[in-house]
């Protein structure tokens, strides 16, 4: 069976191209619409579990899906978005942010590094691997998490990792080998 991954619906921070990270930002009107559309697309899908980040935007997205599927959510702190520290709430266009993005082992000031985030997300994926080989599971999280999850399943060059992105409420399927 498979692991299905989706990113939360749109927020005002997404529109403004601001770094959200660990900030607990709500979906905007478009984000709620995207979440409801995704839930409708998944209405006939059978998942053994829906795992979700504890951050509001991911929980709001997952709640729309859970309502349609009649399921409970499993909140896992390892799925929270990367903590960008002092960069949170600032523009993704800043040179300091662009420079930091390619330093995988270096923590953002008062934040996390990609390697620390990968460690927690990989431990989550290792833990649910057995369940996902027997049943389909859904993970609702964040854009940064999408890079980490993709790198768990596929080797990626550094530039591929940095540029990898999925849209809000885009669904990606992965199979454990």
C-alpha positions as CSV (number, residue, x, y, z in Angstrom):
1,X,0.0,0.0,0.0
2,X,1.1,3.6,0.0
3,X,1.8,6.8,1.9
4,X,-0.1,9.8,0.6
5,X,1.3,13.2,1.5
6,X,-0.3,16.6,1.1
7,X,0.6,20.2,2.0
8,X,-1.9,22.3,3.9
9,X,-4.2,24.7,2.1
10,X,-3.3,28.3,1.3
11,X,-2.6,31.0,4.0
12,X,-2.2,34.7,3.7
13,X,1.5,34.1,4.4
14,X,1.7,31.9,1.3
15,X,0.2,34.7,-0.8
16,X,2.6,37.3,0.6
17,X,5.6,34.9,0.1
18,X,6.4,35.1,3.8
19,X,8.2,32.5,5.9
20,X,5.6,30.7,8.1
21,X,7.7,28.0,9.7
22,X,6.5,27.3,13.3
23,X,4.1,30.3,13.3
24,X,0.5,29.0,13.9
25,X,-1.2,30.6,10.9
26,X,-4.7,29.9,9.8
27,X,-5.9,28.9,6.4
28,X,-7.4,31.8,4.4
29,X,-10.7,31.5,2.4
30,X,-8.9,29.9,-0.6
31,X,-7.1,27.5,1.7
32,X,-10.4,26.2,3.2
33,X,-11.8,25.8,-0.3
34,X,-8.7,23.8,-1.3
35,X,-9.0,21.6,1.7
36,X,-12.7,20.9,1.0
37,X,-11.9,20.1,-2.6
38,X,-9.2,17.7,-1.6
39,X,-11.5,16.1,0.9
40,X,-14.1,15.6,-1.8
41,X,-11.4,14.0,-4.1
42,X,-10.5,11.6,-1.3
43,X,-14.1,10.7,-0.2
44,X,-13.9,7.1,-1.6
45,X,-10.3,6.5,-0.4
46,X,-9.6,4.1,2.5
47,X,-6.9,5.2,4.9
48,X,-5.9,3.4,8.0
49,X,-4.7,6.6,9.6
50,X,-4.5,10.4,8.9
51,X,-1.3,11.8,10.5
52,X,-1.1,15.6,10.8
53,X,1.2,18.3,12.0
54,X,0.1,20.1,15.2
55,X,0.1,23.5,13.4
56,X,-3.3,25.1,12.8
57,X,-3.1,25.3,9.0
58,X,-2.3,21.6,8.7
59,X,-5.0,20.6,11.3
60,X,-7.6,22.7,9.5
61,X,-6.8,21.0,6.2
62,X,-6.8,17.6,7.8
63,X,-10.1,18.3,9.6
64,X,-11.9,18.8,6.3
65,X,-10.6,15.5,5.1
66,X,-11.4,13.7,8.4
67,X,-15.0,15.0,8.3
68,X,-15.6,13.6,4.9
69,X,-13.9,10.2,5.7
70,X,-15.4,10.0,9.2
71,X,-11.9,9.5,10.7
72,X,-9.9,10.7,13.7
73,X,-6.7,12.6,13.3
74,X,-3.3,11.5,14.7
75,X,-1.3,14.6,15.6
76,X,2.4,14.0,15.5
77,X,4.8,16.8,16.5
78,X,7.5,15.5,14.3
79,X,5.5,16.7,11.3
80,X,5.5,20.4,12.3
81,X,7.2,22.7,9.9
82,X,10.8,23.6,10.2
83,X,11.5,26.3,12.8
84,X,13.1,29.2,10.8
85,X,13.8,31.1,14.0
86,X,14.3,34.8,13.5
87,X,13.5,34.5,9.8
88,X,9.8,33.6,10.5
89,X,7.4,36.3,9.3
90,X,10.0,37.7,6.9
91,X,10.1,37.6,3.1
92,X,11.3,34.6,1.3
93,X,13.1,37.0,-1.1
94,X,15.6,38.1,1.5
95,X,19.2,37.3,0.6
96,X,19.9,36.1,4.2
97,X,17.1,33.5,3.7
98,X,18.3,32.4,0.3
99,X,21.9,32.0,1.6
100,X,20.7,30.0,4.7
101,X,18.5,27.6,2.7
102,X,21.5,25.9,1.1
103,X,23.3,25.3,4.5
104,X,21.7,22.0,5.5
105,X,23.6,21.4,8.7
106,X,23.5,25.0,9.9
107,X,20.6,26.1,12.1
108,X,18.6,29.2,11.3
109,X,19.3,31.8,14.1
110,X,17.1,30.5,17.0
111,X,15.7,27.8,14.7
112,X,16.5,24.4,13.2
113,X,18.6,23.0,10.4
114,X,17.3,20.9,7.6
115,X,19.3,18.0,9.0
116,X,17.6,18.2,12.4
117,X,14.2,18.4,10.7
118,X,15.1,15.4,8.5
119,X,16.1,13.4,11.6
120,X,12.6,13.8,13.2
121,X,10.7,13.3,10.0
122,X,12.7,10.2,9.0
123,X,12.0,8.7,12.4
124,X,8.3,9.3,11.9
125,X,8.5,7.6,8.4
126,X,10.5,4.7,9.8
127,X,7.8,4.3,12.5
128,X,4.8,4.2,10.1
129,X,6.6,2.2,7.4
130,X,5.0,-1.1,8.5
131,X,1.5,0.4,8.6
132,X,1.9,2.0,5.2
133,X,3.1,-1.3,3.6
134,X,-0.2,-2.9,4.7
135,X,-2.6,0.0,4.4
136,X,-2.8,3.4,2.8
137,X,-2.0,6.3,5.2
138,X,-2.4,10.0,4.7
139,X,0.0,12.7,6.0
140,X,-1.0,16.3,6.1
141,X,1.8,18.7,6.8
142,X,3.9,21.5,5.1
143,X,5.9,22.6,2.1
144,X,9.2,22.1,4.0
145,X,8.1,18.6,5.0
146,X,7.4,17.8,1.4
147,X,11.1,18.2,0.6
148,X,12.1,16.0,3.5
149,X,9.6,13.3,2.7
150,X,10.5,13.3,-0.9
151,X,14.2,12.9,0.0
152,X,13.4,9.9,2.2
153,X,12.0,8.1,-0.9
154,X,14.4,9.5,-3.6
155,X,18.0,10.5,-3.7
156,X,18.1,14.2,-4.5
157,X,20.9,16.6,-5.4
158,X,21.1,19.7,-3.1
159,X,19.6,22.0,-5.8
160,X,16.8,19.5,-6.4
161,X,16.1,19.4,-2.7
162,X,15.9,23.2,-2.4
163,X,13.8,23.6,-5.5
164,X,11.4,20.7,-4.8
165,X,7.9,22.0,-3.9
166,X,4.3,21.0,-4.0
167,X,1.3,23.2,-4.2
168,X,-1.2,23.8,-1.4
169,X,-3.4,20.7,-1.1
170,X,-1.5,18.8,-3.8
171,X,-1.5,15.1,-3.2
172,X,1.7,13.0,-3.7
173,X,1.8,9.2,-3.5
174,X,4.9,7.3,-2.2
175,X,5.5,3.6,-1.9
176,X,7.8,2.0,0.7
177,X,10.2,-0.5,-0.9
